[in-house]
């Protein structure tokens, strides 16, 4: 019984933070990179970096 209480208590605590952690993950891994790619200076620097690579990446350049 004590283990079940600990598990449910942990799940309740984690459940409170899950939407915050999930939202932060989405923002950091999806929204932020897409927003950065909209900035012209970032686009130019990525193209310049792609030109300096010793190999070709399909779809770049």
N, C-alpha and C positions, 0 to 999 in steps of 0.2 A: 504493500500500500504506500509506503513512504517513497519508493521509487516512482510510482505512478504520479504522485503529487509533484515530485521534482520535475518530471518530464512535462507535465502539463504546465507547471509554472514557467519552465524554460520556453515552452512553445508560446505561451501568452506574452512573455517579454519579447521574444523574437518577432512575434506577429505585429507588435506595435512598431518595430523598427523596419520591418520588411518593405513597406511602401516607400519609405525614405531612402533606404539603401538601393532599392530597385530603380527609383526615379533618378538618383544620383548616377547610377551605372549607365542608364540610358542617356543622360545628359553628357556624361564624360566620354562615352564611347560612340555615340551616334550624332547627337545634336552639335556638339562642339567641333568635331572634325568637319562636318558639313558646313557649319557656319564659317570656319576658317577658310575653306575652299572657295567661298564666295568673295573673299578679299582679293583684289587684283594684285597686290604686292606679294601675297602668299602664292598665288598662281604663277607669277613670273619667277619667283625664287624656286619653285618646284620644277618648272620647265628648265631653268638654268642648271639645277642640280641633275636633272635627267640627261641633259646634254653632256655633262662631265663624266657620267658613268661609262665604264669600258664595255658595257653590253647594252643591248637594246631591249626595252620593255614594250611588249605589244600594247598599242593604244596610247602611248605617251609620245608626244612630240610630233 
